[in-house]
Amino acid sequence: MTSRTLTLSNGAGSIPTVGLGTWTVFGELGSDEQVEAAACAAIDAGYRHIDCAWNYGTQKGIGRGLETKIKEGVIKREDMFITSKLWDTHHNPVLVMEELKDTLKQLRTEYIDMFLIHWPTALKDQDFSGDVIAPKNDDGSIAWACYPLEDVWKEMEACVKAGLAKNIGISNFNKKQSERIFNSSTIKPSNMQIEVSPYFSNSRLIEYCKEKGMVVTAYAPLGAPLRPWREAGEPSAFEDKVLLDIAKSKGRSVAQIVIRYHLQTGIVVIPKSITPSRIQENINVYDFELSGDEMKQIKGLDRNLRVYKEPITIGHQEYPFDDPY
Ligand SMILES: NC(=O)c1ccc[n+]([C@@H]2O[C@H](COP(=O)([O-])OP(=O)(O)OC[C@H]3O[C@@H](n4cnc5c(N)ncnc54)[C@H](OP(=O)(O)O)[C@@H]3O)[C@@H](O)[C@H]2O)c1
């Protein structure tokens, strides 16, 4: 059966294979109270992994949820695996640890389990008020910046040495950018968070990560079905005949089939939901198995459909998605 955790070969400990995603642009995660309720529902449903990021604006609510469940005695802090990510406006090496300290305050914790560089693309320095996530130049264009990724990574390493992060990793890096980190680091990245869905297998990058000993975390594992920028004619996993047929034959939901598929390929998934019944459904995936033939059918759905293209940094010198992987 598929494991509930994967060992972090270059870091400390292990990462639970299903975590709760906490970002949305869709407006459902409005208030801190709603986010707190989602975190509490997830912990009650058995989640021990929550995926956060400084720019999501949801960390305060997650922190409240964690505190509530610790006070209730449902969990201890050490039972949880909390990820956060360094936002693009804080790549300046002097801001890296400062951002993490701000995150720790929001999450009401003394350390996080995984700290990732969110994107390789820096934006102009900003403070920690959260008022400006994507700064603009006078002409309305996005204000890019560039700090050598190797220098940013040195500060990520400093966060581990200071005891503020147990593990460090990267997100949305391509192979060449990852190699630069591997070649210049003393603490190697132990986790790569990238988009992976039934329509976007990202298989070459996954293979590379596995070779380097990085656990892969799949974001948008369900294909972000409600994304407002979904174009007419783009497929949805929830309407896919192959997935619907497998779901029917197994007596499971499409989301469970997709999540189970990812787990059986040896990666971690962080489906986002604010709906308690779906939060529960998305982690009830450890008691059934997809056959070799079912895995092959789902693998066959790949059509290289990346949905997170990060338009605000297209053209940036570190834009990651011009390379094939
Ligand atoms: N590193 C990065 O750059 C990056 C980029 C994007 C995302 N992420 C992370 O990855 C997480 C997941 O990605 P995502 O939120 O874009 O996409 P996703 O998890 O593929 O899809 C989330 C959407 O699916 C719906 N959903 C969840 N479970 C469902 C179920 N069982 N049945 C039907 N619908 C279901 C949710 O609706 P409800 O909430 O209404 O239930 C939500 O609208 C994010 O929340 C974030 O933590 C990271």
The ligand as a Gaussian input file, in Angstrom:
#p B3LYP/6-31G(d) Opt

LIG

0 1
 N        4.111000      26.452000      -5.286000
 C        3.269000      27.118000      -6.046000
 O        3.641000      27.985000      -6.842000
 C        1.797000      26.809000      -5.963000
 C        0.944000      27.232000      -6.995000
 C       -0.412000      26.916000      -6.898000
 C       -0.879000      26.200000      -5.804000
 N       -0.031000      25.826000      -4.799000
 C       -0.517000      25.065000      -3.617000
 O       -1.219000      23.922000      -4.087000
 C       -2.534000      23.913000      -3.540000
 C       -3.496000      23.217000      -4.465000
 O       -3.563000      23.840000      -5.731000
 P       -4.876000      24.577000      -6.264000
 O       -5.629000      25.046000      -5.080000
 O       -4.501000      25.562000      -7.263000
 O       -5.657000      23.443000      -7.068000
 P       -6.355000      22.040000      -6.730000
 O       -6.015000      21.592000      -5.370000
 O       -6.066000      21.169000      -7.876000
 O       -7.903000      22.416000      -6.820000
 C       -8.557000      23.119000      -5.810000
 C      -10.009000      23.294000      -6.226000
 O      -10.636000      22.013000      -6.316000
 C      -11.812000      21.984000      -5.528000
 N      -11.865000      20.668000      -4.879000
 C      -11.043000      20.208000      -3.903000
 N      -11.391000      18.956000      -3.554000
 C      -12.443000      18.612000      -4.327000
 C      -13.257000      17.456000      -4.403000
 N      -13.041000      16.393000      -3.623000
 N      -14.281000      17.440000      -5.302000
 C      -14.511000      18.517000      -6.095000
 N      -13.780000      19.658000      -6.059000
 C      -12.754000      19.704000      -5.180000
 C      -11.657000      23.100000      -4.510000
 O      -12.936000      23.622000      -4.169000
 P      -13.422000      23.968000      -2.673000
 O      -12.309000      24.626000      -1.957000
 O      -14.555000      24.896000      -2.929000
 O      -13.853000      22.688000      -2.031000
 C      -10.822000      24.124000      -5.263000
 O      -11.627000      24.975000      -6.034000
 C       -2.816000      25.409000      -3.295000
 O       -3.919000      25.614000      -2.447000
 C       -1.485000      25.844000      -2.729000
 O       -1.374000      25.447000      -1.370000
 C        1.304000      26.102000      -4.886000

